[in-house]
Amino acid sequence: MKRKRQAEILAIISEYEIENQEILREKLLERGYSVTQATVSRDINELALEKALSDTGVSCYMRARKANKRHFENFFSQSVTRIDCAGNIVCVKCHSGLASAACATFDTMNMENVVGTISGDDTIFILVRTENDARRLAAQLKGMI
């Protein structure tokens, strides 16, 4: 029962912008799951759901990885001023003082083909495996700003 309910919670949060536990509890009730707020709270913790801004700007529950991605995209778009690449290195220029935080946030994303990162005050270097990887990553990151 618990696994089915938690699977239903994941389906609900992928379908709706669930802003709080009470709304989630009501959606579960609509789908035949009579649960208490405490049960919903435990399920949220066990599923490692996090609150993050949706595409429409609503703070709602999301799976941790998706929430991290949203957080990264929001923070990244506000921190970065320019992106370029040379060889297999992507250079990200940031507002002064924000590179370290933007880099730490980027590192949590575990992007494919990234070998490592290093940041200073206003610059991040991202080492990737190939020149094509650098061009793809730079284009992907440019799409976020």
The first five atom37 places (N, CA, C, CB, O) and aatype in JSON, in Angstrom:
{
  "aatype": [12, 11, 1, 11, 1, 5, 0, 6, 9, 10, 0, 9, 9, 15, 6, 18, 6, 9, 6, 2, 5, 6, 9, 10, 1, 6, 11, 10, 10, 6, 1, 7, 18, 15, 19, 16, 5, 0, 16, 19, 15, 1, 3, 9, 2, 6, 10, 0, 10, 6, 11, 0, 10, 15, 3, 16, 7, 19, 15, 4, 18, 12, 1, 0, 1, 11, 0, 2, 11, 1, 8, 13, 6, 2, 13, 13, 15, 5, 15, 19, 16, 1, 9, 3, 4, 0, 7, 2, 9, 19, 4, 19, 11, 4, 8, 15, 7, 10, 0, 15, 0, 0, 4, 0, 16, 13, 3, 16, 12, 2, 12, 6, 2, 19, 19, 7, 16, 9, 15, 7, 3, 3, 16, 9, 13, 9, 10, 19, 1, 16, 6, 2, 3, 0, 1, 1, 10, 0, 0, 5, 10, 11, 7, 12, 9],
  "atom_mask": [
    [1, 1, 1, 1, 1],
    [1, 1, 1, 1, 1],
    [1, 1, 1, 1, 1],
    [1, 1, 1, 1, 1],
    [1, 1, 1, 1, 1],
    [1, 1, 1, 1, 1],
    [1, 1, 1, 1, 1],
    [1, 1, 1, 1, 1],
    [1, 1, 1, 1, 1],
    [1, 1, 1, 1, 1],
    [1, 1, 1, 1, 1],
    [1, 1, 1, 1, 1],
    [1, 1, 1, 1, 1],
    [1, 1, 1, 1, 1],
    [1, 1, 1, 1, 1],
    [1, 1, 1, 1, 1],
    [1, 1, 1, 1, 1],
    [1, 1, 1, 1, 1],
    [1, 1, 1, 1, 1],
    [1, 1, 1, 1, 1],
    [1, 1, 1, 1, 1],
    [1, 1, 1, 1, 1],
    [1, 1, 1, 1, 1],
    [1, 1, 1, 1, 1],
    [1, 1, 1, 1, 1],
    [1, 1, 1, 1, 1],
    [1, 1, 1, 1, 1],
    [1, 1, 1, 1, 1],
    [1, 1, 1, 1, 1],
    [1, 1, 1, 1, 1],
    [1, 1, 1, 1, 1],
    [1, 1, 1, 0, 1],
    [1, 1, 1, 1, 1],
    [1, 1, 1, 1, 1],
    [1, 1, 1, 1, 1],
    [1, 1, 1, 1, 1],
    [1, 1, 1, 1, 1],
    [1, 1, 1, 1, 1],
    [1, 1, 1, 1, 1],
    [1, 1, 1, 1, 1],
    [1, 1, 1, 1, 1],
    [1, 1, 1, 1, 1],
    [1, 1, 1, 1, 1],
    [1, 1, 1, 1, 1],
    [1, 1, 1, 1, 1],
    [1, 1, 1, 1, 1],
    [1, 1, 1, 1, 1],
    [1, 1, 1, 1, 1],
    [1, 1, 1, 1, 1],
    [1, 1, 1, 1, 1],
    [1, 1, 1, 1, 1],
    [1, 1, 1, 1, 1],
    [1, 1, 1, 1, 1],
    [1, 1, 1, 1, 1],
    [1, 1, 1, 1, 1],
    [1, 1, 1, 1, 1],
    [1, 1, 1, 0, 1],
    [1, 1, 1, 1, 1],
    [1, 1, 1, 1, 1],
    [1, 1, 1, 1, 1],
    [1, 1, 1, 1, 1],
    [1, 1, 1, 1, 1],
    [1, 1, 1, 1, 1],
    [1, 1, 1, 1, 1],
    [1, 1, 1, 1, 1],
    [1, 1, 1, 1, 1],
    [1, 1, 1, 1, 1],
    [1, 1, 1, 1, 1],
    [1, 1, 1, 1, 1],
    [1, 1, 1, 1, 1],
    [1, 1, 1, 1, 1],
    [1, 1, 1, 1, 1],
    [1, 1, 1, 1, 1],
    [1, 1, 1, 1, 1],
    [1, 1, 1, 1, 1],
    [1, 1, 1, 1, 1],
    [1, 1, 1, 1, 1],
    [1, 1, 1, 1, 1],
    [1, 1, 1, 1, 1],
    [1, 1, 1, 1, 1],
    [1, 1, 1, 1, 1],
    [1, 1, 1, 1, 1],
    [1, 1, 1, 1, 1],
    [1, 1, 1, 1, 1],
    [1, 1, 1, 1, 1],
    [1, 1, 1, 1, 1],
    [1, 1, 1, 0, 1],
    [1, 1, 1, 1, 1],
    [1, 1, 1, 1, 1],
    [1, 1, 1, 1, 1],
    [1, 1, 1, 1, 1],
    [1, 1, 1, 1, 1],
    [1, 1, 1, 1, 1],
    [1, 1, 1, 1, 1],
    [1, 1, 1, 1, 1],
    [1, 1, 1, 1, 1],
    [1, 1, 1, 0, 1],
    [1, 1, 1, 1, 1],
    [1, 1, 1, 1, 1],
    [1, 1, 1, 1, 1],
    [1, 1, 1, 1, 1],
    [1, 1, 1, 1, 1],
    [1, 1, 1, 1, 1],
    [1, 1, 1, 1, 1],
    [1, 1, 1, 1, 1],
    [1, 1, 1, 1, 1],
    [1, 1, 1, 1, 1],
    [1, 1, 1, 1, 1],
    [1, 1, 1, 1, 1],
    [1, 1, 1, 1, 1],
    [1, 1, 1, 1, 1],
    [1, 1, 1, 1, 1],
    [1, 1, 1, 1, 1],
    [1, 1, 1, 1, 1],
    [1, 1, 1, 1, 1],
    [1, 1, 1, 0, 1],
    [1, 1, 1, 1, 1],
    [1, 1, 1, 1, 1],
    [1, 1, 1, 1, 1],
    [1, 1, 1, 0, 1],
    [1, 1, 1, 1, 1],
    [1, 1, 1, 1, 1],
    [1, 1, 1, 1, 1],
    [1, 1, 1, 1, 1],
    [1, 1, 1, 1, 1],
    [1, 1, 1, 1, 1],
    [1, 1, 1, 1, 1],
    [1, 1, 1, 1, 1],
    [1, 1, 1, 1, 1],
    [1, 1, 1, 1, 1],
    [1, 1, 1, 1, 1],
    [1, 1, 1, 1, 1],
    [1, 1, 1, 1, 1],
    [1, 1, 1, 1, 1],
    [1, 1, 1, 1, 1],
    [1, 1, 1, 1, 1],
    [1, 1, 1, 1, 1],
    [1, 1, 1, 1, 1],
    [1, 1, 1, 1, 1],
    [1, 1, 1, 1, 1],
    [1, 1, 1, 1, 1],
    [1, 1, 1, 1, 1],
    [1, 1, 1, 0, 1],
    [1, 1, 1, 1, 1],
    [1, 1, 1, 1, 1]
  ],
  "atom_positions": [
    [[0.83, -1.2, 0.0], [0.0, 0.0, 0.0], [0.87, 1.26, 0.0], [-0.94, 0.0, 1.22], [0.6, 2.21, -0.74]],
    [[1.91, 1.25, 0.84], [2.78, 2.41, 0.94], [3.47, 2.7, -0.39], [3.82, 2.19, 2.05], [3.54, 3.86, -0.82]],
    [[3.99, 1.66, -1.05], [4.67, 1.86, -2.34], [3.72, 2.41, -3.39], [5.28, 0.55, -2.83], [4.08, 3.29, -4.17]],
    [[2.5, 1.88, -3.42], [1.51, 2.36, -4.39], [1.17, 3.82, -4.11], [0.24, 1.49, -4.34], [1.07, 4.63, -5.03]],
    [[0.99, 4.15, -2.84], [0.67, 5.52, -2.45], [1.8, 6.46, -2.84], [0.39, 5.62, -0.94], [1.56, 7.54, -3.39]],
    [[3.03, 6.06, -2.56], [4.17, 6.91, -2.9], [4.33, 7.04, -4.42], [5.45, 6.36, -2.29], [4.71, 8.11, -4.91]],
    [[4.04, 5.98, -5.15], [4.05, 6.08, -6.62], [2.98, 7.05, -7.09], [3.83, 4.68, -7.26], [3.18, 7.8, -8.04]],
    [[1.85, 7.03, -6.41], [0.76, 7.96, -6.75], [1.18, 9.4, -6.45], [-0.53, 7.59, -5.96], [0.85, 10.31, -7.21]],
    [[1.88, 9.61, -5.35], [2.38, 10.95, -5.02], [3.3, 11.45, -6.13], [3.13, 10.94, -3.66], [3.19, 12.61, -6.54]],
    [[4.19, 10.61, -6.6], [5.09, 11.0, -7.69], [4.31, 11.34, -8.95], [6.11, 9.88, -7.98], [4.66, 12.28, -9.67]],
    [[3.26, 10.58, -9.22], [2.42, 10.88, -10.39], [1.71, 12.22, -10.21], [1.39, 9.75, -10.61], [1.63, 13.01, -11.15]],
    [[1.21, 12.47, -9.02], [0.49, 13.71, -8.74], [1.41, 14.92, -8.9], [-0.11, 13.69, -7.32], [1.03, 15.9, -9.55]],
    [[2.61, 14.87, -8.32], [3.48, 16.05, -8.4], [4.03, 16.26, -9.81], [4.64, 15.91, -7.41], [4.46, 17.36, -10.14]],
    [[4.01, 15.22, -10.63], [4.44, 15.42, -12.02], [3.31, 16.01, -12.85], [4.91, 14.1, -12.63], [3.55, 16.62, -13.9]],
    [[2.08, 15.83, -12.39], [0.9, 16.3, -13.12], [0.44, 17.69, -12.66], [-0.23, 15.31, -12.96], [-0.04, 18.49, -13.47]],
    [[0.58, 17.96, -11.36], [0.07, 19.21, -10.78], [1.19, 19.96, -10.05], [-1.11, 18.92, -9.81], [2.19, 19.37, -9.64]],
    [[0.99, 21.26, -9.89], [1.89, 22.07, -9.05], [1.34, 22.02, -7.63], [1.99, 23.56, -9.58], [0.43, 22.77, -7.28]],
    [[1.89, 21.13, -6.82], [1.4, 20.91, -5.46], [2.19, 21.81, -4.52], [1.54, 19.4, -5.04], [3.38, 21.61, -4.29]],
    [[1.5, 22.81, -3.99], [2.15, 23.83, -3.17], [2.33, 23.46, -1.71], [1.39, 25.08, -3.26], [3.23, 23.97, -1.05]],
    [[1.46, 22.58, -1.19], [1.58, 22.23, 0.22], [1.04, 20.82, 0.48], [0.83, 23.26, 1.09], [0.46, 20.2, -0.4]],
    [[1.26, 20.35, 1.69], [0.87, 18.99, 2.05], [-0.64, 18.78, 2.02], [1.4, 18.65, 3.43], [-1.1, 17.7, 1.67]],
    [[-1.39, 19.79, 2.38], [-2.85, 19.65, 2.4], [-3.39, 19.44, 0.98], [-3.5, 20.9, 3.04], [-4.28, 18.62, 0.77]],
    [[-2.85, 20.18, 0.02], [-3.29, 19.98, -1.37], [-2.92, 18.57, -1.84], [-2.64, 21.05, -2.32], [-3.71, 17.92, -2.52]],
    [[-1.74, 18.1, -1.47], [-1.33, 16.75, -1.82], [-2.25, 15.72, -1.17], [0.14, 16.5, -1.39], [-2.65, 14.74, -1.81]],
    [[-2.59, 15.93, 0.08], [-3.49, 15.01, 0.79], [-4.86, 14.96, 0.09], [-3.66, 15.45, 2.27], [-5.44, 13.88, -0.04]],
    [[-5.36, 16.12, -0.35], [-6.65, 16.17, -1.05], [-6.59, 15.43, -2.39], [-7.07, 17.63, -1.29], [-7.53, 14.71, -2.75]],
    [[-5.49, 15.59, -3.12], [-5.33, 14.87, -4.4], [-5.26, 13.36, -4.17], [-4.06, 15.35, -5.14], [-5.81, 12.59, -4.94]],
    [[-4.58, 12.96, -3.11], [-4.52, 11.53, -2.77], [-5.92, 11.01, -2.44], [-3.56, 11.29, -1.59], [-6.29, 9.91, -2.86]],
    [[-6.7, 11.79, -1.69], [-8.07, 11.41, -1.33], [-8.92, 11.23, -2.58], [-8.7, 12.46, -0.39], [-9.71, 10.29, -2.67]],
    [[-8.76, 12.14, -3.55], [-9.49, 12.04, -4.83], [-9.16, 10.74, -5.55], [-9.15, 13.24, -5.73], [-9.98, 10.21, -6.3]],
    [[-7.97, 10.23, -5.31], [-7.53, 9.0, -5.99], [-7.68, 7.76, -5.11], [-6.08, 9.13, -6.42], [-7.15, 6.69, -5.42]],
    [[-8.42, 7.91, -4.0], [-8.76, 6.76, -3.18], [-7.82, 6.46, -2.03], [0.0, 0.0, 0.0], [-7.91, 5.39, -1.43]],
    [[-6.93, 7.38, -1.71], [-5.99, 7.18, -0.6], [-6.37, 8.11, 0.55], [-4.52, 7.44, -1.05], [-6.13, 9.31, 0.47]],
    [[-6.96, 7.56, 1.59], [-7.33, 8.34, 2.77], [-6.14, 8.32, 3.73], [-8.63, 7.76, 3.45], [-5.87, 7.31, 4.38]],
    [[-5.44, 9.44, 3.81], [-4.22, 9.53, 4.63], [-4.26, 10.78, 5.49], [-2.96, 9.52, 3.74], [-4.97, 11.74, 5.21]],
    [[-3.46, 10.74, 6.54], [-3.33, 11.91, 7.42], [-2.21, 12.8, 6.91], [-3.06, 11.47, 8.88], [-1.41, 12.41, 6.07]],
    [[-2.18, 14.0, 7.44], [-1.1, 14.93, 7.09], [0.24, 14.36, 7.51], [-1.33, 16.31, 7.74], [1.23, 14.55, 6.81]],
    [[0.29, 13.67, 8.65], [1.54, 13.08, 9.13], [2.06, 12.03, 8.15], [1.34, 12.45, 10.52], [3.27, 11.94, 7.91]],
    [[1.16, 11.24, 7.58], [1.56, 10.23, 6.59], [2.11, 10.91, 5.34], [0.37, 9.32, 6.22], [3.13, 10.48, 4.79]],
    [[1.44, 11.95, 4.89], [1.91, 12.71, 3.73], [3.3, 13.28, 4.01], [0.92, 13.85, 3.38], [4.18, 13.22, 3.15]],
    [[3.48, 13.81, 5.19], [4.78, 14.38, 5.57], [5.88, 13.32, 5.54], [4.69, 15.0, 6.98], [6.97, 13.56, 5.03]],
    [[5.59, 12.14, 6.09], [6.57, 11.04, 6.06], [6.88, 10.62, 4.63], [6.05, 9.82, 6.86], [8.04, 10.38, 4.29]],
    [[5.85, 10.53, 3.81], [6.06, 10.14, 2.41], [6.93, 11.17, 1.68], [4.72, 9.99, 1.68], [7.81, 10.8, 0.91]],
    [[6.69, 12.43, 1.93], [7.5, 13.49, 1.32], [8.96, 13.33, 1.71], [6.99, 14.89, 1.73], [9.85, 13.44, 0.87]],
    [[9.2, 13.07, 2.99], [10.58, 12.87, 3.47], [11.21, 11.63, 2.86], [10.61, 12.77, 4.99], [12.36, 11.68, 2.41]],
    [[10.48, 10.53, 2.82], [11.02, 9.28, 2.29], [11.29, 9.37, 0.79], [10.07, 8.15, 2.57], [12.23, 8.74, 0.29]],
    [[10.48, 10.13, 0.08], [10.67, 10.3, -1.35], [11.69, 11.4, -1.67], [9.34, 10.62, -2.01], [12.03, 11.62, -2.84]],
    [[12.18, 12.08, -0.62], [13.14, 13.18, -0.76], [12.63, 14.26, -1.71], [14.48, 12.64, -1.26], [13.37, 14.77, -2.55]],
    [[11.35, 14.61, -1.54], [10.78, 15.68, -2.35], [11.25, 17.02, -1.8], [9.23, 15.61, -2.37], [11.45, 17.18, -0.6]],
    [[11.43, 17.97, -2.69], [11.87, 19.3, -2.3], [10.94, 20.32, -2.93], [13.33, 19.56, -2.71], [10.29, 20.06, -3.94]],
    [[10.91, 21.49, -2.32], [10.16, 22.6, -2.9], [11.09, 23.36, -3.84], [9.6, 23.55, -1.78], [12.25, 23.62, -3.52]],
    [[10.56, 23.71, -5.01], [11.3, 24.51, -5.98], [10.3, 25.27, -6.83], [12.23, 23.61, -6.87], [9.12, 24.94, -6.86]],
    [[10.8, 26.3, -7.52], [9.92, 27.08, -8.38], [9.64, 26.32, -9.67], [10.54, 28.44, -8.68], [10.56, 25.81, -10.31]],
    [[8.37, 26.26, -10.04], [7.98, 25.64, -11.3], [8.23, 26.62, -12.44], [6.49, 25.21, -11.27], [8.69, 27.74, -12.22]],
    [[7.93, 26.19, -13.66], [8.08, 27.07, -14.83], [7.18, 28.3, -14.73], [7.75, 26.3, -16.11], [7.48, 29.34, -15.31]],
    [[6.09, 28.16, -13.99], [5.15, 29.28, -13.84], [5.44, 30.13, -12.6], [3.73, 28.76, -13.78], [4.71, 31.08, -12.3]],
    [[6.5, 29.79, -11.88], [6.9, 30.57, -10.71], [6.24, 30.15, -9.41], [0.0, 0.0, 0.0], [6.32, 30.88, -8.42]],
    [[5.6, 29.0, -9.39], [4.93, 28.5, -8.19], [5.91, 27.64, -7.4], [3.65, 27.69, -8.56], [6.59, 26.78, -7.97]],
    [[5.98, 27.85, -6.09], [6.8, 27.01, -5.22], [6.03, 25.73, -4.95], [7.17, 27.75, -3.89], [5.01, 25.74, -4.26]],
    [[6.53, 24.61, -5.49], [5.8, 23.36, -5.36], [6.76, 22.18, -5.17], [4.91, 23.13, -6.6], [7.97, 22.31, -5.36]],
    [[6.19, 21.03, -4.78], [6.99, 19.84, -4.55], [7.49, 19.25, -5.86], [6.19, 18.79, -3.77], [6.76, 19.18, -6.85]],
    [[8.77, 18.84, -5.84], [9.39, 18.18, -6.99], [10.35, 17.12, -6.48], [10.12, 19.2, -7.9], [10.79, 17.17, -5.34]],
    [[10.65, 16.18, -7.34], [11.7, 15.22, -6.99], [12.99, 16.0, -6.84], [11.84, 14.09, -8.07], [13.19, 17.0, -7.52]],
    [[13.86, 15.55, -5.96], [15.07, 16.3, -5.62], [15.88, 16.66, -6.85], [15.93, 15.5, -4.67], [16.33, 17.8, -6.97]],
    [[16.09, 15.72, -7.76], [16.91, 16.0, -8.94], [16.29, 17.1, -9.8], [17.08, 14.73, -9.78], [17.0, 17.98, -10.29]],
    [[14.97, 17.06, -9.98], [14.3, 18.09, -10.76], [14.35, 19.43, -10.04], [12.84, 17.69, -11.04], [14.54, 20.47, -10.67]],
    [[14.18, 19.4, -8.72], [14.26, 20.63, -7.93], [15.65, 21.23, -8.03], [13.9, 20.35, -6.45], [15.8, 22.44, -8.19]],
    [[16.68, 20.37, -7.93], [18.05, 20.86, -8.06], [18.27, 21.48, -9.43], [19.04, 19.72, -7.83], [18.94, 22.51, -9.55]],
    [[17.7, 20.87, -10.46], [17.86, 21.41, -11.81], [17.21, 22.79, -11.92], [17.24, 20.46, -12.84], [17.8, 23.71, -12.47]],
    [[16.01, 22.91, -11.38], [15.32, 24.21, -11.41], [16.13, 25.26, -10.64], [13.89, 24.09, -10.81], [16.33, 26.38, -11.11]],
    [[16.6, 24.87, -9.44], [17.4, 25.79, -8.63], [18.64, 26.21, -9.41], [17.79, 25.14, -7.27], [18.98, 27.39, -9.45]],
    [[19.3, 25.25, -10.02], [20.49, 25.55, -10.8], [20.17, 26.52, -11.93], [21.1, 24.27, -11.35], [20.85, 27.53, -12.1]],
    [[19.13, 26.22, -12.69], [18.79, 27.07, -13.83], [18.45, 28.49, -13.39], [17.62, 26.46, -14.6], [18.87, 29.45, -14.03]],
    [[17.7, 28.63, -12.3], [17.35, 29.96, -11.8], [18.58, 30.72, -11.34], [16.34, 29.84, -10.66], [18.8, 31.86, -11.73]],
    [[19.38, 30.07, -10.5], [20.58, 30.72, -9.96], [21.57, 31.02, -11.08], [21.23, 29.84, -8.88], [22.15, 32.1, -11.14]],
    [[21.76, 30.04, -11.95], [22.72, 30.18, -13.04], [22.35, 31.36, -13.94], [22.79, 28.88, -13.86], [23.2, 32.17, -14.29]],
    [[21.08, 31.44, -14.31], [20.66, 32.51, -15.22], [20.85, 33.9, -14.6], [19.2, 32.32, -15.6], [21.05, 34.87, -15.33]],
    [[20.79, 33.99, -13.28], [20.98, 35.28, -12.62], [22.45, 35.61, -12.36], [20.23, 35.29, -11.31], [22.79, 36.77, -12.14]],
    [[23.32, 34.59, -12.39], [24.73, 34.78, -12.06], [25.61, 34.99, -13.27], [25.22, 33.6, -11.29], [26.62, 35.7, -13.19]],
    [[25.26, 34.39, -14.39], [26.14, 34.33, -15.56], [25.95, 35.52, -16.48], [25.9, 33.04, -16.33], [24.83, 35.98, -16.72]],
    [[27.08, 36.0, -17.0], [27.03, 37.1, -17.96], [27.42, 36.67, -19.37], [27.95, 38.22, -17.51], [26.96, 37.26, -20.35]],
    [[28.28, 35.63, -19.49], [28.76, 35.23, -20.81], [29.28, 33.79, -20.75], [29.87, 36.19, -21.32], [29.8, 33.35, -19.72]],
    [[29.13, 33.07, -21.85], [29.62, 31.69, -21.95], [30.32, 31.53, -23.28], [28.45, 30.67, -21.81], [29.83, 31.97, -24.32]],
    [[31.48, 30.88, -23.25], [32.23, 30.61, -24.47], [33.0, 29.3, -24.27], [33.21, 31.79, -24.82], [33.08, 28.79, -23.16]],
    [[33.54, 28.77, -25.36], [34.35, 27.56, -25.21], [35.57, 27.64, -26.12], [33.52, 26.3, -25.54], [35.56, 28.31, -27.16]],
    [[36.61, 26.94, -25.71], [37.85, 26.83, -26.49], [38.39, 25.43, -26.24], [38.9, 27.95, -26.08], [38.64, 25.04, -25.1]],
    [[38.57, 24.69, -27.31], [39.01, 23.31, -27.14], [37.97, 22.55, -26.34], [0.0, 0.0, 0.0], [36.78, 22.6, -26.64]],
    [[38.43, 21.86, -25.32], [37.5, 21.09, -24.5], [37.23, 21.77, -23.15], [38.04, 19.68, -24.27], [36.98, 21.1, -22.15]],
    [[37.29, 23.09, -23.14], [37.02, 23.87, -21.93], [35.89, 24.86, -22.2], [38.31, 24.62, -21.45], [35.89, 25.58, -23.2]],
    [[34.93, 24.89, -21.29], [33.86, 25.89, -21.35], [34.19, 26.95, -20.31], [32.43, 25.24, -21.1], [34.45, 26.64, -19.14]],
    [[34.18, 28.2, -20.74], [34.45, 29.33, -19.84], [33.13, 30.05, -19.57], [35.52, 30.31, -20.47], [32.44, 30.48, -20.49]],
    [[32.82, 30.17, -18.29], [31.58, 30.82, -17.87], [31.96, 32.06, -17.07], [30.68, 29.86, -17.03], [32.6, 31.96, -16.02]],
    [[31.59, 33.22, -17.56], [31.84, 34.48, -16.86], [30.61, 34.84, -16.04], [32.19, 35.63, -17.86], [29.48, 34.77, -16.52]],
    [[30.85, 35.22, -14.79], [29.76, 35.52, -13.85], [29.9, 36.94, -13.31], [29.75, 34.51, -12.69], [30.94, 37.58, -13.47]],
    [[28.84, 37.41, -12.69], [28.94, 38.66, -11.95], [29.97, 38.46, -10.83], [27.53, 39.09, -11.37], [30.12, 37.36, -10.3]],
    [[30.66, 39.51, -10.49], [31.73, 39.43, -9.5], [31.25, 38.8, -8.19], [32.28, 40.83, -9.22], [30.23, 39.19, -7.62]],
    [[32.01, 37.8, -7.73], [31.72, 37.15, -6.47], [30.77, 35.97, -6.55], [0.0, 0.0, 0.0], [30.56, 35.29, -5.54]],
    [[30.19, 35.7, -7.72], [29.18, 34.65, -7.82], [29.68, 33.35, -8.46], [28.02, 35.16, -8.61], [28.96, 32.35, -8.46]],
    [[30.89, 33.36, -8.99], [31.37, 32.17, -9.72], [31.47, 30.94, -8.82], [32.73, 32.46, -10.33], [31.09, 29.85, -9.24]],
    [[31.96, 31.1, -7.63], [32.14, 29.95, -6.74], [30.8, 29.28, -6.43], [32.82, 30.38, -5.44], [30.69, 28.05, -6.48]],
    [[29.79, 30.07, -6.13], [28.47, 29.52, -5.82], [27.83, 28.91, -7.07], [27.55, 30.61, -5.24], [27.22, 27.84, -7.0]],
    [[27.97, 29.57, -8.21], [27.42, 29.03, -9.45], [28.12, 27.72, -9.82], [27.57, 30.05, -10.6], [27.47, 26.79, -10.3]],
    [[29.41, 27.65, -9.59], [30.17, 26.43, -9.87], [29.74, 25.3, -8.95], [31.68, 26.7, -9.72], [29.57, 24.16, -9.4]],
    [[29.58, 25.59, -7.68], [29.15, 24.56, -6.74], [27.77, 24.04, -7.12], [29.13, 25.11, -5.3], [27.5, 22.84, -7.02]],
    [[26.9, 24.92, -7.55], [25.57, 24.52, -7.99], [25.66, 23.68, -9.25], [24.68, 25.75, -8.23], [24.98, 22.66, -9.38]],
    [[26.5, 24.1, -10.2], [26.72, 23.33, -11.43], [27.21, 21.93, -11.1], [27.72, 24.05, -12.35], [26.75, 20.95, -11.7]],
    [[28.14, 21.81, -10.17], [28.71, 20.51, -9.81], [27.65, 19.53, -9.32], [29.78, 20.69, -8.75], [27.79, 18.32, -9.52]],
    [[26.6, 20.02, -8.67], [25.55, 19.13, -8.18], [24.74, 18.53, -9.31], [24.64, 19.88, -7.22], [24.02, 17.55, -9.09]],
    [[24.83, 19.08, -10.5], [24.03, 18.62, -11.63], [24.6, 17.36, -12.28], [23.92, 19.71, -12.66], [23.9, 16.7, -13.04]],
    [[25.85, 17.02, -11.98], [26.47, 15.81, -12.55], [26.25, 15.71, -14.05], [25.91, 14.56, -11.86], [25.74, 14.71, -14.55]],
    [[26.63, 16.76, -14.76], [26.45, 16.81, -16.21], [27.33, 15.77, -16.9], [26.76, 18.21, -16.74], [28.45, 15.5, -16.48]],
    [[26.8, 15.21, -17.96], [27.5, 14.18, -18.72], [28.77, 14.74, -19.36], [26.58, 13.59, -19.79], [28.77, 15.87, -19.85]],
    [[29.83, 13.96, -19.36], [31.11, 14.26, -20.0], [31.9, 15.39, -19.34], [30.89, 14.6, -21.42], [32.88, 15.86, -19.92]],
    [[31.49, 15.83, -18.16], [32.25, 16.84, -17.43], [33.32, 16.13, -16.6], [31.32, 17.7, -16.51], [33.02, 15.24, -15.8]],
    [[34.58, 16.54, -16.82], [35.7, 15.94, -16.09], [35.88, 16.64, -14.75], [37.0, 16.02, -16.92], [36.14, 16.0, -13.73]],
    [[35.74, 17.96, -14.75], [35.9, 18.73, -13.52], [35.67, 20.2, -13.75], [0.0, 0.0, 0.0], [35.54, 20.66, -14.88]],
    [[35.63, 20.95, -12.65], [35.41, 22.39, -12.71], [36.38, 23.09, -11.77], [33.95, 22.75, -12.35], [36.91, 22.49, -10.83]],
    [[36.59, 24.36, -12.06], [37.36, 25.21, -11.15], [36.8, 26.61, -11.29], [38.91, 25.16, -11.48], [36.43, 27.04, -12.39]],
    [[36.74, 27.33, -10.17], [36.16, 28.68, -10.24], [37.02, 29.67, -9.48], [34.74, 28.69, -9.69], [37.77, 29.32, -8.56]],
    [[36.89, 30.89, -9.89], [37.51, 32.01, -9.2], [36.41, 32.94, -8.72], [0.0, 0.0, 0.0], [35.33, 32.5, -8.33]],
    [[36.7, 34.23, -8.73], [35.73, 35.22, -8.27], [34.6, 35.42, -9.28], [36.42, 36.54, -8.01], [33.43, 35.51, -8.91]],
    [[34.97, 35.5, -10.58], [33.96, 35.77, -11.59], [34.05, 34.86, -12.82], [34.08, 37.2, -12.04], [33.42, 35.13, -13.84]],
    [[34.82, 33.77, -12.72], [35.01, 32.88, -13.86], [34.98, 31.42, -13.41], [36.34, 33.18, -14.56], [35.51, 31.05, -12.37]],
    [[34.33, 30.61, -14.25], [34.3, 29.16, -14.05], [34.91, 28.51, -15.29], [32.85, 28.63, -13.79], [34.54, 28.87, -16.41]],
    [[35.82, 27.58, -15.1], [36.31, 26.74, -16.19], [35.73, 25.35, -15.99], [37.89, 26.7, -16.24], [35.83, 24.76, -14.91]],
    [[35.13, 24.83, -17.04], [34.55, 23.49, -17.01], [35.31, 22.64, -18.03], [33.0, 23.5, -17.32], [35.25, 22.91, -19.23]],
    [[36.01, 21.64, -17.55], [36.76, 20.74, -18.42], [35.85, 19.59, -18.83], [38.05, 20.22, -17.71], [35.31, 18.87, -17.98]],
    [[35.69, 19.41, -20.13], [34.89, 18.3, -20.66], [35.76, 17.39, -21.51], [33.69, 18.84, -21.48], [36.91, 17.73, -21.8]],
    [[35.24, 16.27, -21.91], [36.05, 15.26, -22.59], [36.49, 15.64, -24.0], [35.29, 13.98, -22.65], [37.63, 15.37, -24.38]],
    [[35.62, 16.26, -24.78], [35.96, 16.57, -26.17], [35.53, 17.99, -26.54], [35.3, 15.55, -27.13], [34.79, 18.64, -25.81]],
    [[36.01, 18.43, -27.68], [35.6, 19.75, -28.18], [34.1, 19.77, -28.5], [36.41, 20.13, -29.45], [33.43, 20.76, -28.24]],
    [[33.59, 18.67, -29.04], [32.14, 18.6, -29.32], [31.34, 18.68, -28.03], [31.8, 17.29, -30.07], [30.29, 19.32, -27.99]],
    [[31.83, 18.03, -26.97], [31.16, 18.12, -25.68], [31.14, 19.57, -25.19], [31.84, 17.21, -24.64], [30.15, 20.03, -24.62]],
    [[32.25, 20.28, -25.4], [32.34, 21.68, -24.97], [31.33, 22.54, -25.72], [33.77, 22.22, -25.19], [30.65, 23.37, -25.13]],
    [[31.23, 22.33, -27.02], [30.27, 23.11, -27.81], [28.83, 22.81, -27.38], [30.44, 22.8, -29.32], [28.0, 23.71, -27.26]],
    [[28.54, 21.52, -27.15], [27.17, 21.15, -26.72], [26.85, 21.74, -25.35], [27.01, 19.61, -26.68], [25.77, 22.3, -25.15]],
    [[27.79, 21.63, -24.41], [27.55, 22.16, -23.06], [27.39, 23.67, -23.1], [28.71, 21.77, -22.12], [26.51, 24.23, -22.44]],
    [[28.25, 24.35, -23.87], [28.15, 25.81, -23.95], [26.79, 26.21, -24.52], [29.3, 26.39, -24.84], [26.17, 27.15, -24.03]],
    [[26.33, 25.51, -25.54], [25.02, 25.82, -26.12], [23.9, 25.56, -25.1], [24.78, 24.98, -27.39], [22.95, 26.34, -25.0]],
    [[24.02, 24.46, -24.36], [23.01, 24.12, -23.34], [22.97, 25.2, -22.27], [23.31, 22.74, -22.71], [21.9, 25.64, -21.87]],
    [[24.14, 25.62, -21.8], [24.2, 26.64, -20.76], [23.73, 27.99, -21.26], [25.61, 26.76, -20.22], [23.08, 28.73, -20.52]],
    [[24.05, 28.33, -22.5], [23.57, 29.59, -23.09], [22.05, 29.62, -23.14], [24.15, 29.79, -24.5], [21.43, 30.67, -22.98]],
    [[21.44, 28.45, -23.35], [19.99, 28.37, -23.38], [19.34, 28.66, -22.04], [0.0, 0.0, 0.0], [18.14, 28.93, -21.97]],
    [[20.14, 28.61, -20.97], [19.6, 28.86, -19.62], [19.66, 30.34, -19.24], [20.36, 28.03, -18.6], [18.99, 30.76, -18.3]],
    [[20.46, 31.11, -19.94], [20.58, 32.52, -19.56], [19.81, 33.44, -20.47], [22.03, 32.93, -19.54], [19.82, 34.66, -20.27]]
  ]
}
